[in-house]
């Protein structure tokens, strides 16, 4: 398992991984309606506003995460279903979270599905993210407060 910083050449594959996740899969076409494209991601990376890390196993990208330093937001965490449960998501989440904190973001946060039946609900809480009681577009806003055993 190799965790490395995302490069511009990785972007098309990251969009394919994002569309193949178990929950909250978003297609390339749908993301484009939100203004999220490989080109917009490349511009954000080139400007230094966003940064990400990915996980490769046997040369295949199996997960990735990225954040935005201007807002302190954890933008995305995606892991292919067949690679879940191996600590990949937690490792990627930590890389982005640490980078955002090192950037001096006063609030490191993410938006996630509030449904307790969803995998993300428990995962983020176990990783130290806590709800603020705020919502955006139906998603619950979570802020990083520290790991829980």
C-alpha positions as CSV (number, residue, x, y, z in Angstrom):
1,X,0.0,0.0,0.0
2,X,1.5,3.3,-1.1
3,X,0.1,6.7,0.0
4,X,1.3,9.6,-2.0
5,X,0.3,13.1,-2.9
6,X,-2.1,13.5,-5.8
7,X,-0.6,14.6,-9.1
8,X,-2.4,16.3,-12.0
9,X,-2.1,13.2,-14.1
10,X,-4.0,11.2,-11.5
11,X,-7.2,13.3,-11.8
12,X,-9.1,11.3,-14.5
13,X,-8.6,8.1,-12.4
14,X,-9.8,9.9,-9.2
15,X,-13.0,10.8,-10.9
16,X,-13.5,7.2,-11.9
17,X,-12.9,6.1,-8.3
18,X,-15.3,8.7,-7.0
19,X,-18.0,7.3,-9.3
20,X,-17.4,3.7,-8.0
21,X,-17.8,4.2,-4.3
22,X,-20.3,2.1,-2.3
23,X,-22.2,5.0,-0.8
24,X,-22.6,8.5,-2.2
25,X,-21.2,7.6,-5.6
26,X,-21.2,10.7,-7.9
27,X,-20.7,10.3,-11.6
28,X,-18.4,12.4,-13.7
29,X,-21.4,13.9,-15.4
30,X,-23.1,14.8,-12.1
31,X,-20.0,16.3,-10.7
32,X,-19.7,18.5,-13.8
33,X,-23.2,19.9,-13.1
34,X,-21.7,21.1,-9.8
35,X,-18.7,22.7,-11.6
36,X,-16.4,19.9,-10.4
37,X,-14.3,18.6,-13.3
38,X,-10.8,17.3,-13.8
39,X,-10.0,20.8,-15.2
40,X,-11.4,22.7,-12.2
41,X,-9.6,20.3,-9.9
42,X,-6.4,20.9,-11.8
43,X,-6.8,24.7,-11.5
44,X,-7.4,24.4,-7.7
45,X,-4.4,22.1,-7.3
46,X,-2.1,24.4,-9.4
47,X,-3.1,27.4,-7.3
48,X,-2.3,25.6,-4.1
49,X,-5.8,26.0,-2.8
50,X,-6.5,22.3,-2.8
51,X,-4.2,19.3,-2.1
52,X,-4.9,15.6,-1.9
53,X,-3.4,12.2,-1.3
54,X,-4.2,8.9,-2.8
55,X,-3.6,5.2,-2.1
56,X,-2.2,2.8,-4.7
57,X,-2.1,-0.9,-4.3
58,X,-0.2,-2.8,-7.0
59,X,-0.1,0.3,-9.1
60,X,-3.9,0.8,-9.0
61,X,-5.5,3.9,-7.4
62,X,-7.9,2.5,-4.8
63,X,-8.8,5.6,-2.8
64,X,-8.1,9.3,-2.4
65,X,-8.9,12.4,-0.3
66,X,-8.5,16.1,-0.8
67,X,-9.1,19.3,1.1
68,X,-9.4,23.1,0.5
69,X,-7.2,25.3,2.5
70,X,-9.1,28.5,1.9
71,X,-12.2,27.1,3.7
72,X,-10.7,24.3,5.8
73,X,-13.0,21.8,4.2
74,X,-12.3,18.2,3.7
75,X,-13.7,18.0,0.2
76,X,-13.8,14.3,-0.6
77,X,-12.8,10.9,0.7
78,X,-13.4,8.0,-1.6
79,X,-12.3,4.3,-1.4
80,X,-13.2,1.6,-3.8
81,X,-15.6,-0.9,-2.1
82,X,-13.3,-3.9,-2.4
83,X,-10.6,-2.0,-0.5
84,X,-12.7,-0.8,2.4
85,X,-11.9,-1.8,6.0
86,X,-8.1,-1.8,5.4
87,X,-7.4,1.6,7.1
88,X,-7.0,3.4,3.7
89,X,-9.8,5.9,4.4
90,X,-8.5,6.7,7.9
91,X,-4.9,7.2,6.6
92,X,-6.1,9.5,3.7
93,X,-8.4,11.5,6.0
94,X,-5.5,12.0,8.4
95,X,-3.2,13.3,5.7
96,X,-5.7,15.9,4.5
97,X,-6.7,16.8,8.0
98,X,-3.1,17.4,9.1
99,X,-2.4,19.5,6.0
100,X,-5.4,21.7,6.7
101,X,-4.3,22.1,10.3
102,X,-0.8,22.9,9.2
103,X,-2.2,25.6,6.8
104,X,-3.6,27.3,9.9
105,X,-7.3,26.6,9.1
106,X,-9.2,27.7,12.2
107,X,-11.9,25.1,11.5
108,X,-11.3,21.8,9.8
109,X,-14.6,20.5,8.7
110,X,-16.5,18.3,6.3
111,X,-20.1,17.7,5.1
112,X,-21.5,14.2,5.3
113,X,-24.8,12.3,5.1
114,X,-26.5,12.6,8.5
115,X,-28.2,9.1,8.2
116,X,-27.0,6.9,11.1
117,X,-27.5,3.9,8.8
118,X,-24.8,5.1,6.4
119,X,-21.2,3.9,6.7
120,X,-19.8,7.5,6.8
121,X,-21.9,8.4,9.9
122,X,-20.0,6.1,12.3
123,X,-16.7,6.2,10.4
124,X,-16.2,10.0,10.7
125,X,-17.3,10.0,14.4
126,X,-14.8,7.2,15.2
127,X,-12.1,9.3,13.5
128,X,-12.8,12.2,15.8
129,X,-15.2,14.3,13.8
130,X,-18.2,15.7,15.7
131,X,-21.5,17.3,14.5
132,X,-22.0,21.0,14.9
133,X,-25.7,21.0,14.5
134,X,-25.3,22.7,11.2
135,X,-26.5,21.5,7.8
136,X,-25.7,22.4,4.2
137,X,-27.7,21.0,1.2
138,X,-29.0,18.2,3.5
139,X,-25.6,17.2,4.7
140,X,-24.5,17.4,8.3
141,X,-21.4,19.6,9.0
142,X,-18.8,17.8,11.2
143,X,-15.7,19.4,12.7
144,X,-12.6,17.6,13.7
145,X,-12.3,17.4,17.5
146,X,-9.7,14.5,18.0
147,X,-9.5,10.8,17.7
148,X,-11.7,8.5,19.9
149,X,-10.7,5.0,20.9
